[in-house]
Amino acid sequence: MITIDGKRLEISSKTHVESLKLSSEAGKMKGNSEEARSLNSFLDVTKGSAYYNQKDLMQGCL
């Protein structure tokens, strides 16, 4: 979820995980299978990109 000027925006990763395989606390897929490692890696890269873009946007506002 992203908030800009008090407005919230949710962006979907367009991936589906069965609720039993998802750790909502960690925001990742449970387990150590190839599927879990691949999805969790994708989520980590996506989060990193979002944080980088947020930092870039915030620096541009200063």
Secondary structure as a PSIPRED ss2 file (coil, helix, strand):
# PSIPRED VFORMAT (PSIPRED V4.0)

   1 M C   1.000  0.000  0.000
   2 I E   0.000  0.000  1.000
   3 T E   0.000  0.000  1.000
   4 I E   0.000  0.000  1.000
   5 D C   1.000  0.000  0.000
   6 G C   1.000  0.000  0.000
   7 K E   0.000  0.000  1.000
   8 R E   0.000  0.000  1.000
   9 L E   0.000  0.000  1.000
  10 E C   1.000  0.000  0.000
  11 I C   1.000  0.000  0.000
  12 S C   1.000  0.000  0.000
  13 S C   1.000  0.000  0.000
  14 K C   1.000  0.000  0.000
  15 T C   1.000  0.000  0.000
  16 H C   1.000  0.000  0.000
  17 V C   1.000  0.000  0.000
  18 E C   1.000  0.000  0.000
  19 S H   0.000  1.000  0.000
  20 L H   0.000  1.000  0.000
  21 K H   0.000  1.000  0.000
  22 L E   0.000  0.000  1.000
  23 S E   0.000  0.000  1.000
  24 S C   1.000  0.000  0.000
  25 E C   1.000  0.000  0.000
  26 A C   1.000  0.000  0.000
  27 G C   1.000  0.000  0.000
  28 K E   0.000  0.000  1.000
  29 M E   0.000  0.000  1.000
  30 K C   1.000  0.000  0.000
  31 G C   1.000  0.000  0.000
  32 N C   1.000  0.000  0.000
  33 S C   1.000  0.000  0.000
  34 E H   0.000  1.000  0.000
  35 E H   0.000  1.000  0.000
  36 A H   0.000  1.000  0.000
  37 R H   0.000  1.000  0.000
  38 S H   0.000  1.000  0.000
  39 L H   0.000  1.000  0.000
  40 N H   0.000  1.000  0.000
  41 S H   0.000  1.000  0.000
  42 F H   0.000  1.000  0.000
  43 L H   0.000  1.000  0.000
  44 D H   0.000  1.000  0.000
  45 V H   0.000  1.000  0.000
  46 T H   0.000  1.000  0.000
  47 K H   0.000  1.000  0.000
  48 G H   0.000  1.000  0.000
  49 S H   0.000  1.000  0.000
  50 A H   0.000  1.000  0.000
  51 Y H   0.000  1.000  0.000
  52 Y H   0.000  1.000  0.000
  53 N H   0.000  1.000  0.000
  54 Q H   0.000  1.000  0.000
  55 K H   0.000  1.000  0.000
  56 D H   0.000  1.000  0.000
  57 L H   0.000  1.000  0.000
  58 M H   0.000  1.000  0.000
  59 Q H   0.000  1.000  0.000
  60 G H   0.000  1.000  0.000
  61 C H   0.000  1.000  0.000
  62 L C   1.000  0.000  0.000
